[in-house]
Amino acid sequence: MDLVAKKYHVTASQIALAWLLQRSSTMLPIAGTTSVKHLEENVLGATIKLTQEEFDALGKLK
């Protein structure tokens, strides 16, 4: 996950949110936040479009 995060210059948490949003159009992850900065990071995670290869590889992580 860290390699994908580095590619997009974002955090691993943002990649996780992007993966969850790309996984299902009927699922809405609710991410907690403790600051405005954290909220802004979560919102940016929703703008990331993973390639199919990245999506599949992340789905195999345990």
mmCIF file as Biopython writes it, N, C-alpha, C and O atoms, coordinates in Angstrom:
data_model
#
loop_
_atom_site.group_PDB
_atom_site.id
_atom_site.type_symbol
_atom_site.label_atom_id
_atom_site.label_alt_id
_atom_site.label_comp_id
_atom_site.label_asym_id
_atom_site.label_entity_id
_atom_site.label_seq_id
_atom_site.pdbx_PDB_ins_code
_atom_site.Cartn_x
_atom_site.Cartn_y
_atom_site.Cartn_z
_atom_site.occupancy
_atom_site.B_iso_or_equiv
_atom_site.auth_seq_id
_atom_site.auth_asym_id
_atom_site.pdbx_PDB_model_num
ATOM 1   N N  . MET A ? 1  ? 0.817   -1.181 0.000   1.0 0.0 1  A 1 
ATOM 2   C CA . MET A ? 1  ? 0.000   0.000  0.000   1.0 0.0 1  A 1 
ATOM 3   C C  . MET A ? 1  ? 0.866   1.252  0.000   1.0 0.0 1  A 1 
ATOM 4   O O  . MET A ? 1  ? 0.519   2.261  -0.614  1.0 0.0 1  A 1 
ATOM 5   N N  . ASP A ? 2  ? 2.007   1.175  0.703   1.0 0.0 2  A 1 
ATOM 6   C CA . ASP A ? 2  ? 2.870   2.344  0.782   1.0 0.0 2  A 1 
ATOM 7   C C  . ASP A ? 2  ? 3.418   2.763  -0.581  1.0 0.0 2  A 1 
ATOM 8   O O  . ASP A ? 2  ? 3.573   3.956  -0.845  1.0 0.0 2  A 1 
ATOM 9   N N  . LEU A ? 3  ? 3.712   1.793  -1.446  1.0 0.0 3  A 1 
ATOM 10  C CA . LEU A ? 3  ? 4.213   2.141  -2.775  1.0 0.0 3  A 1 
ATOM 11  C C  . LEU A ? 3  ? 3.168   2.882  -3.594  1.0 0.0 3  A 1 
ATOM 12  O O  . LEU A ? 3  ? 3.489   3.828  -4.313  1.0 0.0 3  A 1 
ATOM 13  N N  . VAL A ? 4  ? 1.921   2.453  -3.485  1.0 0.0 4  A 1 
ATOM 14  C CA . VAL A ? 4  ? 0.835   3.125  -4.204  1.0 0.0 4  A 1 
ATOM 15  C C  . VAL A ? 4  ? 0.641   4.527  -3.621  1.0 0.0 4  A 1 
ATOM 16  O O  . VAL A ? 4  ? 0.440   5.484  -4.369  1.0 0.0 4  A 1 
ATOM 17  N N  . ALA A ? 5  ? 0.700   4.653  -2.315  1.0 0.0 5  A 1 
ATOM 18  C CA . ALA A ? 5  ? 0.555   5.955  -1.673  1.0 0.0 5  A 1 
ATOM 19  C C  . ALA A ? 5  ? 1.656   6.904  -2.126  1.0 0.0 5  A 1 
ATOM 20  O O  . ALA A ? 5  ? 1.397   8.077  -2.396  1.0 0.0 5  A 1 
ATOM 21  N N  . LYS A ? 6  ? 2.881   6.400  -2.210  1.0 0.0 6  A 1 
ATOM 22  C CA . LYS A ? 6  ? 3.993   7.243  -2.676  1.0 0.0 6  A 1 
ATOM 23  C C  . LYS A ? 6  ? 3.773   7.681  -4.118  1.0 0.0 6  A 1 
ATOM 24  O O  . LYS A ? 6  ? 4.068   8.823  -4.473  1.0 0.0 6  A 1 
ATOM 25  N N  . LYS A ? 7  ? 3.259   6.784  -4.950  1.0 0.0 7  A 1 
ATOM 26  C CA . LYS A ? 7  ? 3.013   7.114  -6.358  1.0 0.0 7  A 1 
ATOM 27  C C  . LYS A ? 7  ? 2.059   8.300  -6.476  1.0 0.0 7  A 1 
ATOM 28  O O  . LYS A ? 7  ? 2.256   9.179  -7.315  1.0 0.0 7  A 1 
ATOM 29  N N  . TYR A ? 8  ? 1.038   8.323  -5.643  1.0 0.0 8  A 1 
ATOM 30  C CA . TYR A ? 8  ? 0.030   9.381  -5.700  1.0 0.0 8  A 1 
ATOM 31  C C  . TYR A ? 8  ? 0.339   10.548 -4.761  1.0 0.0 8  A 1 
ATOM 32  O O  . TYR A ? 8  ? -0.401  11.531 -4.723  1.0 0.0 8  A 1 
ATOM 33  N N  . HIS A ? 9  ? 1.439   10.437 -4.001  1.0 0.0 9  A 1 
ATOM 34  C CA . HIS A ? 9  ? 1.846   11.471 -3.037  1.0 0.0 9  A 1 
ATOM 35  C C  . HIS A ? 9  ? 0.761   11.717 -1.995  1.0 0.0 9  A 1 
ATOM 36  O O  . HIS A ? 9  ? 0.417   12.858 -1.686  1.0 0.0 9  A 1 
ATOM 37  N N  . VAL A ? 10 ? 0.232   10.619 -1.462  1.0 0.0 10 A 1 
ATOM 38  C CA . VAL A ? 10 ? -0.817  10.684 -0.441  1.0 0.0 10 A 1 
ATOM 39  C C  . VAL A ? 10 ? -0.481  9.696  0.665   1.0 0.0 10 A 1 
ATOM 40  O O  . VAL A ? 10 ? 0.544   9.018  0.606   1.0 0.0 10 A 1 
ATOM 41  N N  . THR A ? 11 ? -1.339  9.615  1.669   1.0 0.0 11 A 1 
ATOM 42  C CA . THR A ? 11 ? -1.124  8.685  2.777   1.0 0.0 11 A 1 
ATOM 43  C C  . THR A ? 11 ? -1.745  7.320  2.459   1.0 0.0 11 A 1 
ATOM 44  O O  . THR A ? 11 ? -2.584  7.187  1.569   1.0 0.0 11 A 1 
ATOM 45  N N  . ALA A ? 12 ? -1.306  6.324  3.212   1.0 0.0 12 A 1 
ATOM 46  C CA . ALA A ? 12 ? -1.887  4.989  3.060   1.0 0.0 12 A 1 
ATOM 47  C C  . ALA A ? 12 ? -3.376  5.010  3.400   1.0 0.0 12 A 1 
ATOM 48  O O  . ALA A ? 12 ? -4.161  4.281  2.793   1.0 0.0 12 A 1 
ATOM 49  N N  . SER A ? 13 ? -3.766  5.835  4.362   1.0 0.0 13 A 1 
ATOM 50  C CA . SER A ? 13 ? -5.189  5.957  4.717   1.0 0.0 13 A 1 
ATOM 51  C C  . SER A ? 13 ? -6.008  6.476  3.546   1.0 0.0 13 A 1 
ATOM 52  O O  . SER A ? 13 ? -7.130  6.026  3.318   1.0 0.0 13 A 1 
ATOM 53  N N  . GLN A ? 14 ? -5.450  7.418  2.808   1.0 0.0 14 A 1 
ATOM 54  C CA . GLN A ? 14 ? -6.162  7.944  1.643   1.0 0.0 14 A 1 
ATOM 55  C C  . GLN A ? 14 ? -6.307  6.866  0.571   1.0 0.0 14 A 1 
ATOM 56  O O  . GLN A ? 14 ? -7.338  6.793  -0.099  1.0 0.0 14 A 1 
ATOM 57  N N  . ILE A ? 15 ? -5.286  6.034  0.404   1.0 0.0 15 A 1 
ATOM 58  C CA . ILE A ? 15 ? -5.375  4.939  -0.565  1.0 0.0 15 A 1 
ATOM 59  C C  . ILE A ? 15 ? -6.434  3.941  -0.110  1.0 0.0 15 A 1 
ATOM 60  O O  . ILE A ? 15 ? -7.198  3.436  -0.932  1.0 0.0 15 A 1 
ATOM 61  N N  . ALA A ? 16 ? -6.486  3.653  1.180   1.0 0.0 16 A 1 
ATOM 62  C CA . ALA A ? 16 ? -7.500  2.735  1.693   1.0 0.0 16 A 1 
ATOM 63  C C  . ALA A ? 16 ? -8.906  3.268  1.426   1.0 0.0 16 A 1 
ATOM 64  O O  . ALA A ? 16 ? -9.789  2.513  1.020   1.0 0.0 16 A 1 
ATOM 65  N N  . LEU A ? 17 ? -9.115  4.554  1.649   1.0 0.0 17 A 1 
ATOM 66  C CA . LEU A ? 17 ? -10.430 5.150  1.360   1.0 0.0 17 A 1 
ATOM 67  C C  . LEU A ? 17 ? -10.746 5.080  -0.131  1.0 0.0 17 A 1 
ATOM 68  O O  . LEU A ? 17 ? -11.870 4.762  -0.520  1.0 0.0 17 A 1 
ATOM 69  N N  . ALA A ? 18 ? -9.754  5.379  -0.960  1.0 0.0 18 A 1 
ATOM 70  C CA . ALA A ? 18 ? -9.965  5.313  -2.411  1.0 0.0 18 A 1 
ATOM 71  C C  . ALA A ? 18 ? -10.345 3.898  -2.830  1.0 0.0 18 A 1 
ATOM 72  O O  . ALA A ? 18 ? -11.234 3.708  -3.659  1.0 0.0 18 A 1 
ATOM 73  N N  . TRP A ? 19 ? -9.665  2.901  -2.251  1.0 0.0 19 A 1 
ATOM 74  C CA . TRP A ? 19 ? -9.962  1.505  -2.587  1.0 0.0 19 A 1 
ATOM 75  C C  . TRP A ? 19 ? -11.386 1.138  -2.175  1.0 0.0 19 A 1 
ATOM 76  O O  . TRP A ? 19 ? -12.119 0.513  -2.941  1.0 0.0 19 A 1 
ATOM 77  N N  . LEU A ? 20 ? -11.771 1.529  -0.960  1.0 0.0 20 A 1 
ATOM 78  C CA . LEU A ? 20 ? -13.132 1.218  -0.492  1.0 0.0 20 A 1 
ATOM 79  C C  . LEU A ? 20 ? -14.187 1.861  -1.386  1.0 0.0 20 A 1 
ATOM 80  O O  . LEU A ? 20 ? -15.187 1.227  -1.723  1.0 0.0 20 A 1 
ATOM 81  N N  . LEU A ? 21 ? -13.971 3.104  -1.768  1.0 0.0 21 A 1 
ATOM 82  C CA . LEU A ? 21 ? -14.941 3.798  -2.620  1.0 0.0 21 A 1 
ATOM 83  C C  . LEU A ? 21 ? -15.001 3.189  -4.011  1.0 0.0 21 A 1 
ATOM 84  O O  . LEU A ? 21 ? -16.070 3.131  -4.619  1.0 0.0 21 A 1 
ATOM 85  N N  . GLN A ? 22 ? -13.866 2.737  -4.515  1.0 0.0 22 A 1 
ATOM 86  C CA . GLN A ? 22 ? -13.833 2.127  -5.846  1.0 0.0 22 A 1 
ATOM 87  C C  . GLN A ? 22 ? -14.413 0.713  -5.824  1.0 0.0 22 A 1 
ATOM 88  O O  . GLN A ? 22 ? -14.878 0.213  -6.848  1.0 0.0 22 A 1 
ATOM 89  N N  . ARG A ? 23 ? -14.385 0.083  -4.672  1.0 0.0 23 A 1 
ATOM 90  C CA . ARG A ? 23 ? -14.857 -1.303 -4.530  1.0 0.0 23 A 1 
ATOM 91  C C  . ARG A ? 23 ? -16.356 -1.428 -4.753  1.0 0.0 23 A 1 
ATOM 92  O O  . ARG A ? 23 ? -16.816 -2.404 -5.346  1.0 0.0 23 A 1 
ATOM 93  N N  . SER A ? 24 ? -17.121 -0.450 -4.283  1.0 0.0 24 A 1 
ATOM 94  C CA . SER A ? 24 ? -18.571 -0.554 -4.388  1.0 0.0 24 A 1 
ATOM 95  C C  . SER A ? 24 ? -19.197 0.833  -4.448  1.0 0.0 24 A 1 
ATOM 96  O O  . SER A ? 24 ? -18.862 1.715  -3.658  1.0 0.0 24 A 1 
ATOM 97  N N  . SER A ? 25 ? -20.100 1.007  -5.387  1.0 0.0 25 A 1 
ATOM 98  C CA . SER A ? 25 ? -20.788 2.302  -5.494  1.0 0.0 25 A 1 
ATOM 99  C C  . SER A ? 25 ? -21.918 2.424  -4.473  1.0 0.0 25 A 1 
ATOM 100 O O  . SER A ? 25 ? -22.509 3.493  -4.322  1.0 0.0 25 A 1 
ATOM 101 N N  . THR A ? 26 ? -22.216 1.331  -3.777  1.0 0.0 26 A 1 
ATOM 102 C CA . THR A ? 26 ? -23.287 1.379  -2.778  1.0 0.0 26 A 1 
ATOM 103 C C  . THR A ? 26 ? -22.756 1.400  -1.350  1.0 0.0 26 A 1 
ATOM 104 O O  . THR A ? 26 ? -23.534 1.435  -0.397  1.0 0.0 26 A 1 
ATOM 105 N N  . MET A ? 27 ? -21.438 1.380  -1.202  1.0 0.0 27 A 1 
ATOM 106 C CA . MET A ? 27 ? -20.835 1.417  0.128   1.0 0.0 27 A 1 
ATOM 107 C C  . MET A ? 27 ? -20.286 2.816  0.373   1.0 0.0 27 A 1 
ATOM 108 O O  . MET A ? 27 ? -19.681 3.425  -0.509  1.0 0.0 27 A 1 
ATOM 109 N N  . LEU A ? 28 ? -20.507 3.310  1.579   1.0 0.0 28 A 1 
ATOM 110 C CA . LEU A ? 28 ? -19.980 4.617  1.942   1.0 0.0 28 A 1 
ATOM 111 C C  . LEU A ? 28 ? -19.205 4.493  3.246   1.0 0.0 28 A 1 
ATOM 112 O O  . LEU A ? 28 ? -19.800 4.412  4.320   1.0 0.0 28 A 1 
ATOM 113 N N  . PRO A ? 29 ? -17.873 4.477  3.154   1.0 0.0 29 A 1 
ATOM 114 C CA . PRO A ? 29 ? -17.087 4.389  4.379   1.0 0.0 29 A 1 
ATOM 115 C C  . PRO A ? 29 ? -17.229 5.684  5.186   1.0 0.0 29 A 1 
ATOM 116 O O  . PRO A ? 29 ? -17.252 6.777  4.620   1.0 0.0 29 A 1 
ATOM 117 N N  . ILE A ? 30 ? -17.321 5.552  6.480   1.0 0.0 30 A 1 
ATOM 118 C CA . ILE A ? 30 ? -17.409 6.716  7.357   1.0 0.0 30 A 1 
ATOM 119 C C  . ILE A ? 30 ? -16.090 6.797  8.116   1.0 0.0 30 A 1 
ATOM 120 O O  . ILE A ? 30 ? -15.829 6.020  9.035   1.0 0.0 30 A 1 
ATOM 121 N N  . ALA A ? 31 ? -15.283 7.738  7.716   1.0 0.0 31 A 1 
ATOM 122 C CA . ALA A ? 31 ? -13.960 7.891  8.322   1.0 0.0 31 A 1 
ATOM 123 C C  . ALA A ? 31 ? -14.027 8.900  9.460   1.0 0.0 31 A 1 
ATOM 124 O O  . ALA A ? 31 ? -14.554 10.001 9.299   1.0 0.0 31 A 1 
ATOM 125 N N  . GLY A ? 32 ? -13.493 8.516  10.598  1.0 0.0 32 A 1 
ATOM 126 C CA . GLY A ? 32 ? -13.440 9.439  11.721  1.0 0.0 32 A 1 
ATOM 127 C C  . GLY A ? 32 ? -12.364 10.483 11.494  1.0 0.0 32 A 1 
ATOM 128 O O  . GLY A ? 32 ? -11.424 10.270 10.727  1.0 0.0 32 A 1 
ATOM 129 N N  . THR A ? 33 ? -12.508 11.597 12.159  1.0 0.0 33 A 1 
ATOM 130 C CA . THR A ? 33 ? -11.513 12.652 12.022  1.0 0.0 33 A 1 
ATOM 131 C C  . THR A ? 33 ? -11.399 13.425 13.324  1.0 0.0 33 A 1 
ATOM 132 O O  . THR A ? 33 ? -12.376 13.578 14.057  1.0 0.0 33 A 1 
ATOM 133 N N  . THR A ? 34 ? -10.212 13.905 13.600  1.0 0.0 34 A 1 
ATOM 134 C CA . THR A ? 34 ? -9.987  14.675 14.818  1.0 0.0 34 A 1 
ATOM 135 C C  . THR A ? 34 ? -9.561  16.101 14.530  1.0 0.0 34 A 1 
ATOM 136 O O  . THR A ? 34 ? -9.360  16.891 15.452  1.0 0.0 34 A 1 
ATOM 137 N N  . SER A ? 35 ? -9.421  16.435 13.252  1.0 0.0 35 A 1 
ATOM 138 C CA . SER A ? 35 ? -8.991  17.785 12.899  1.0 0.0 35 A 1 
ATOM 139 C C  . SER A ? 35 ? -9.463  18.128 11.487  1.0 0.0 35 A 1 
ATOM 140 O O  . SER A ? 35 ? -9.845  17.249 10.714  1.0 0.0 35 A 1 
ATOM 141 N N  . VAL A ? 36 ? -9.429  19.403 11.171  1.0 0.0 36 A 1 
ATOM 142 C CA . VAL A ? 36 ? -9.798  19.850 9.826   1.0 0.0 36 A 1 
ATOM 143 C C  . VAL A ? 36 ? -8.817  19.277 8.806   1.0 0.0 36 A 1 
ATOM 144 O O  . VAL A ? 36 ? -9.219  18.875 7.714   1.0 0.0 36 A 1 
ATOM 145 N N  . LYS A ? 37 ? -7.529  19.238 9.160   1.0 0.0 37 A 1 
ATOM 146 C CA . LYS A ? 37 ? -6.529  18.689 8.252   1.0 0.0 37 A 1 
ATOM 147 C C  . LYS A ? 37 ? -6.840  17.235 7.922   1.0 0.0 37 A 1 
ATOM 148 O O  . LYS A ? 37 ? -6.741  16.821 6.767   1.0 0.0 37 A 1 
ATOM 149 N N  . HIS A ? 38 ? -7.213  16.466 8.927   1.0 0.0 38 A 1 
ATOM 150 C CA . HIS A ? 38 ? -7.542  15.052 8.718   1.0 0.0 38 A 1 
ATOM 151 C C  . HIS A ? 38 ? -8.783  14.928 7.835   1.0 0.0 38 A 1 
ATOM 152 O O  . HIS A ? 38 ? -8.834  14.060 6.964   1.0 0.0 38 A 1 
ATOM 153 N N  . LEU A ? 39 ? -9.769  15.772 8.046   1.0 0.0 39 A 1 
ATOM 154 C CA . LEU A ? 39 ? -10.971 15.779 7.204   1.0 0.0 39 A 1 
ATOM 155 C C  . LEU A ? 39 ? -10.603 16.074 5.752   1.0 0.0 39 A 1 
ATOM 156 O O  . LEU A ? 39 ? -11.102 15.421 4.835   1.0 0.0 39 A 1 
ATOM 157 N N  . GLU A ? 40 ? -9.736  17.053 5.550   1.0 0.0 40 A 1 
ATOM 158 C CA . GLU A ? 40 ? -9.318  17.400 4.188   1.0 0.0 40 A 1 
ATOM 159 C C  . GLU A ? 40 ? -8.579  16.234 3.533   1.0 0.0 40 A 1 
ATOM 160 O O  . GLU A ? 40 ? -8.755  15.985 2.341   1.0 0.0 40 A 1 
ATOM 161 N N  . GLU A ? 41 ? -7.753  15.518 4.301   1.0 0.0 41 A 1 
ATOM 162 C CA . GLU A ? 41 ? -7.065  14.342 3.767   1.0 0.0 41 A 1 
ATOM 163 C C  . GLU A ? 41 ? -8.064  13.265 3.359   1.0 0.0 41 A 1 
ATOM 164 O O  . GLU A ? 41 ? -7.906  12.633 2.315   1.0 0.0 41 A 1 
ATOM 165 N N  . ASN A ? 42 ? -9.084  13.058 4.174   1.0 0.0 42 A 1 
ATOM 166 C CA . ASN A ? 42 ? -10.113 12.066 3.840   1.0 0.0 42 A 1 
ATOM 167 C C  . ASN A ? 42 ? -10.830 12.438 2.550   1.0 0.0 42 A 1 
ATOM 168 O O  . ASN A ? 42 ? -11.074 11.576 1.705   1.0 0.0 42 A 1 
ATOM 169 N N  . VAL A ? 43 ? -11.164 13.690 2.393   1.0 0.0 43 A 1 
ATOM 170 C CA . VAL A ? 43 ? -11.863 14.147 1.185   1.0 0.0 43 A 1 
ATOM 171 C C  . VAL A ? 43 ? -10.981 13.932 -0.040  1.0 0.0 43 A 1 
ATOM 172 O O  . VAL A ? 43 ? -11.472 13.504 -1.085  1.0 0.0 43 A 1 
ATOM 173 N N  . LEU A ? 44 ? -9.694  14.220 0.073   1.0 0.0 44 A 1 
ATOM 174 C CA . LEU A ? 44 ? -8.794  14.000 -1.058  1.0 0.0 44 A 1 
ATOM 175 C C  . LEU A ? 44 ? -8.687  12.520 -1.422  1.0 0.0 44 A 1 
ATOM 176 O O  . LEU A ? 44 ? -8.466  12.179 -2.584  1.0 0.0 44 A 1 
ATOM 177 N N  . GLY A ? 45 ? -8.841  11.654 -0.441  1.0 0.0 45 A 1 
ATOM 178 C CA . GLY A ? 45 ? -8.829  10.220 -0.726  1.0 0.0 45 A 1 
ATOM 179 C C  . GLY A ? 45 ? -9.937  9.813  -1.689  1.0 0.0 45 A 1 
ATOM 180 O O  . GLY A ? 45 ? -9.791  8.860  -2.454  1.0 0.0 45 A 1 
ATOM 181 N N  . ALA A ? 46 ? -11.029 10.537 -1.643  1.0 0.0 46 A 1 
ATOM 182 C CA . ALA A ? 46 ? -12.160 10.234 -2.526  1.0 0.0 46 A 1 
ATOM 183 C C  . ALA A ? 46 ? -11.893 10.643 -3.968  1.0 0.0 46 A 1 
ATOM 184 O O  . ALA A ? 46 ? -12.642 10.248 -4.862  1.0 0.0 46 A 1 
ATOM 185 N N  . THR A ? 47 ? -10.857 11.415 -4.216  1.0 0.0 47 A 1 
ATOM 186 C CA . THR A ? 47 ? -10.565 11.876 -5.575  1.0 0.0 47 A 1 
ATOM 187 C C  . THR A ? 47 ? -9.563  10.984 -6.296  1.0 0.0 47 A 1 
ATOM 188 O O  . THR A ? 47 ? -9.304  11.174 -7.484  1.0 0.0 47 A 1 
ATOM 189 N N  . ILE A ? 48 ? -9.002  10.016 -5.585  1.0 0.0 48 A 1 
ATOM 190 C CA . ILE A ? 48 ? -7.978  9.149  -6.171  1.0 0.0 48 A 1 
ATOM 191 C C  . ILE A ? 48 ? -8.636  8.025  -6.963  1.0 0.0 48 A 1 
ATOM 192 O O  . ILE A ? 48 ? -9.519  7.334  -6.454  1.0 0.0 48 A 1 
ATOM 193 N N  . LYS A ? 49 ? -8.207  7.844  -8.199  1.0 0.0 49 A 1 
ATOM 194 C CA . LYS A ? 49 ? -8.706  6.760  -9.042  1.0 0.0 49 A 1 
ATOM 195 C C  . LYS A ? 49 ? -7.564  5.770  -9.249  1.0 0.0 49 A 1 
ATOM 196 O O  . LYS A ? 49 ? -6.610  6.049  -9.974  1.0 0.0 49 A 1 
ATOM 197 N N  . LEU A ? 50 ? -7.674  4.622  -8.609  1.0 0.0 50 A 1 
ATOM 198 C CA . LEU A ? 50 ? -6.657  3.584  -8.725  1.0 0.0 50 A 1 
ATOM 199 C C  . LEU A ? 50 ? -6.771  2.869  -10.062 1.0 0.0 50 A 1 
ATOM 200 O O  . LEU A ? 50 ? -7.864  2.726  -10.609 1.0 0.0 50 A 1 
ATOM 201 N N  . THR A ? 51 ? -5.631  2.421  -10.584 1.0 0.0 51 A 1 
ATOM 202 C CA . THR A ? 51 ? -5.689  1.587  -11.788 1.0 0.0 51 A 1 
ATOM 203 C C  . THR A ? 51 ? -6.285  0.241  -11.390 1.0 0.0 51 A 1 
ATOM 204 O O  . THR A ? 51 ? -6.341  -0.083 -10.204 1.0 0.0 51 A 1 
ATOM 205 N N  . GLN A ? 52 ? -6.723  -0.530 -12.353 1.0 0.0 52 A 1 
ATOM 206 C CA . GLN A ? 52 ? -7.274  -1.854 -12.069 1.0 0.0 52 A 1 
ATOM 207 C C  . GLN A ? 52 ? -6.223  -2.745 -11.422 1.0 0.0 52 A 1 
ATOM 208 O O  . GLN A ? 52 ? -6.533  -3.519 -10.517 1.0 0.0 52 A 1 
ATOM 209 N N  . GLU A ? 53 ? -4.987  -2.638 -11.882 1.0 0.0 53 A 1 
ATOM 210 C CA . GLU A ? 53 ? -3.910  -3.448 -11.317 1.0 0.0 53 A 1 
ATOM 211 C C  . GLU A ? 53 ? -3.668  -3.088 -9.847  1.0 0.0 53 A 1 
ATOM 212 O O  . GLU A ? 53 ? -3.494  -3.974 -9.010  1.0 0.0 53 A 1 
ATOM 213 N N  . GLU A ? 54 ? -3.657  -1.787 -9.535  1.0 0.0 54 A 1 
ATOM 214 C CA . GLU A ? 54 ? -3.479  -1.344 -8.151  1.0 0.0 54 A 1 
ATOM 215 C C  . GLU A ? 54 ? -4.646  -1.808 -7.290  1.0 0.0 54 A 1 
ATOM 216 O O  . GLU A ? 54 ? -4.453  -2.307 -6.182  1.0 0.0 54 A 1 
ATOM 217 N N  . PHE A ? 55 ? -5.854  -1.639 -7.809  1.0 0.0 55 A 1 
ATOM 218 C CA . PHE A ? 55 ? -7.056  -2.052 -7.079  1.0 0.0 55 A 1 
ATOM 219 C C  . PHE A ? 55 ? -7.004  -3.531 -6.746  1.0 0.0 55 A 1 
ATOM 220 O O  . PHE A ? 55 ? -7.259  -3.923 -5.607  1.0 0.0 55 A 1 
ATOM 221 N N  . ASP A ? 56 ? -6.676  -4.355 -7.732  1.0 0.0 56 A 1 
ATOM 222 C CA . ASP A ? 56 ? -6.609  -5.804 -7.525  1.0 0.0 56 A 1 
ATOM 223 C C  . ASP A ? 56 ? -5.513  -6.181 -6.528  1.0 0.0 56 A 1 
ATOM 224 O O  . ASP A ? 56 ? -5.733  -7.025 -5.659  1.0 0.0 56 A 1 
ATOM 225 N N  . ALA A ? 57 ? -4.353  -5.571 -6.644  1.0 0.0 57 A 1 
ATOM 226 C CA . ALA A ? 57 ? -3.235  -5.878 -5.746  1.0 0.0 57 A 1 
ATOM 227 C C  . ALA A ? 57 ? -3.566  -5.484 -4.308  1.0 0.0 57 A 1 
ATOM 228 O O  . ALA A ? 57 ? -3.252  -6.225 -3.376  1.0 0.0 57 A 1 
ATOM 229 N N  . LEU A ? 58 ? -4.185  -4.346 -4.127  1.0 0.0 58 A 1 
ATOM 230 C CA . LEU A ? 58 ? -4.563  -3.909 -2.781  1.0 0.0 58 A 1 
ATOM 231 C C  . LEU A ? 58 ? -5.631  -4.826 -2.192  1.0 0.0 58 A 1 
ATOM 232 O O  . LEU A ? 58 ? -5.657  -5.063 -0.984  1.0 0.0 58 A 1 
ATOM 233 N N  . GLY A ? 59 ? -6.498  -5.331 -3.035  1.0 0.0 59 A 1 
ATOM 234 C CA . GLY A ? 59 ? -7.537  -6.245 -2.571  1.0 0.0 59 A 1 
ATOM 235 C C  . GLY A ? 59 ? -6.989  -7.570 -2.071  1.0 0.0 59 A 1 
ATOM 236 O O  . GLY A ? 59 ? -7.670  -8.287 -1.337  1.0 0.0 59 A 1 
ATOM 237 N N  . LYS A ? 60 ? -5.768  -7.902 -2.460  1.0 0.0 60 A 1 
ATOM 238 C CA . LYS A ? 60 ? -5.147  -9.152 -2.025  1.0 0.0 60 A 1 
ATOM 239 C C  . LYS A ? 60 ? -4.326  -8.993 -0.757  1.0 0.0 60 A 1 
ATOM 240 O O  . LYS A ? 60 ? -3.845  -9.985 -0.210  1.0 0.0 60 A 1 
ATOM 241 N N  . LEU A ? 61 ? -4.155  -7.772 -0.280  1.0 0.0 61 A 1 
ATOM 242 C CA . LEU A ? 61 ? -3.385  -7.539 0.941   1.0 0.0 61 A 1 
ATOM 243 C C  . LEU A ? 61 ? -4.138  -8.062 2.154   1.0 0.0 61 A 1 
ATOM 244 O O  . LEU A ? 61 ? -5.368  -8.042 2.197   1.0 0.0 61 A 1 
ATOM 245 N N  . LYS A ? 62 ? -3.387  -8.525 3.126   1.0 0.0 62 A 1 
ATOM 246 C CA . LYS A ? 62 ? -4.001  -9.017 4.362   1.0 0.0 62 A 1 
ATOM 247 C C  . LYS A ? 62 ? -3.537  -8.209 5.527   1.0 0.0 62 A 1 
ATOM 248 O O  . LYS A ? 62 ? -3.944  -8.469 6.659   1.0 0.0 62 A 1 
#
